[in-house]
Amino acid sequence: MKTYFLHPESIRNLFDNIAPTYDLLNHLLSLGRDFYWRRRAVQELKGLEGRILDMATGTGDVAIEIIRQNDHRRKVFGLDFSEPMIKRAQRKVSKKGLSQTITLSLGDALFLPFRDNTFDASMIAFGLRNIVNKEQALSEMVRVLKKDGKVIVLEFTFPKKGWMRRCYPIYFQRVLPGWEASSPGIEGLRLSPGIGFPFCVCRKL
């Protein structure tokens, strides 16, 4: 089995390769709970309208959910570094007739191609764990926000007990390449004022 290390190009190659089965893998890993988690995370945008950034948009499920919950006063910009993932997202968006409200493009989470104070909110779902420099990615998400904007991060944490604790290593070692099993998690990540987070709330779903 090929092993990927924590190098951006290797990570991009991984997601290019698994794009056709990415949605299925998410559903399997979460036992179908990813639908609920995604919906709950987007609900954190309640009261926020205007432009919303969906970073690491993948196949576009979060971007579509953002519009589904408020389809009149939002415009979503979905960004991902994997072209096959973006192409799958474009097909989904087009099929649902959302091309006027969801814009998708290739981009680097560490160097967002947007000016400061562009978005009313920025969001990343199931993507931060795949970014080597998490602090820089979060700083970029803050940089492009308007005043009083909100950053939302939806992410898996490693189970500490029970049968899920036993199953996760098997999934990461057998289903996904080994690099992700050794990828540093976000549980210990300090969301400090230096990154741009004067106030942070963590909710377990």
C-alpha positions, -999 to +999 in steps of 0.1 A: +000+000+000+013+034-009+021+057+020+016+095+018+035+118+040+025+152+052+035+171+021+010+193+003+016+177-031+012+142-017-020+153+000-033+167-032-025+135-051-044+116-024-076+136-028-073+136-066-073+098-064-101+093-039-124+120-054-148+094-069-153+077-035-148+107-012-185+111-003-189+074+004-158+074+027-171+103+047-205+085+051-188+053+062-163+069+086-191+089+103-217+061+101-239+085+082-237+112+109-218+136+086-252+147+071-263+158+106-229+173+116-228+193+083-263+206+089-256+216+125-224+233+116-241+254+089-268+263+114-240+282+132-243+307+104-278+317+115-282+355+112-252+358+088-259+366+052-238+380+023-206+363+011-195+330+028-162+312+021-163+274+021-126+264+024-116+229+014-151+226-002-144+191-015-174+179-035-195+209-024-218+194+002-213+222+027-216+250+001-249+234-010-262+231+026-253+268+032-276+278+004-302+253+013-306+269+047-308+304+033-311+306-004-320+343-009-293+364+008-261+343+006-235+338-020-209+310-014-174+308-027-161+272-025-123+267-027-103+235-029-068+225-041-080+193-058-092+197-094-111+163-095-129+173-062-139+207-076-151+191-109-174+168-089-186+197-068-194+217-100-215+188-113-235+187-081-240+224-080-251+225-117-275+196-112-292+214-083-294+247-103-272+266-079-245+279-102-257+315-097-252+314-059-222+290-056-189+298-072-162+271-072-125+274-079-091+259-073-071+276-045-046+272-017-059+274+019-026+289+030-027+317+005-064+326-001-069+346-033-091+371-017-086+406-002-090+414+035-125+420+047-142+401+019-165+376+036-191+377+062-182+342+074-156+315+065-160+278+071-141+245+068-156+211+073-135+179+075-106+197+060-084+213+086-068+179+096-054+176+060-036+210+061-001+209+074+001+245+087-032+247+104-024+280+122-017+297+089-049+284+073-069+297+102-052+330+101-061+333+064-097+324+072-097+353+097-079+377+074-106+376+047-134+382+072-153+414+076-156+429+111-177+408+134-175+379+109-174+342+121-151+313+115-166+278+117-145+246+119-162+212+117-138+184+123-135+148+135-117+141+168-100+108+176-123+087+198-109+081+233-129+050+243-154+024+231-156+005+199-151+036+178-117+039+195-108+005+181-122+010+146-106+043+138-070+030+136-082+002+112-099+028+090-069+051+088-044+023+082-064+001+058-088+025+040-068+057+039-031+060+033-009+060+064+000+097+064-034+107+077-032+083+106-001+103+118-015+137+109-016+160+139-051+166+152-067+199+160-078+191+195-046+206+209-044+235+185-043+268+203-068+293+189-050+323+203-055+360+198-023+360+177-041+339+151-070+362+153-094+345+177-102+367+206-132+345+214-137+308+206-164+283+213-160+245+209-191+223+206-192+185+205-218+172+181 
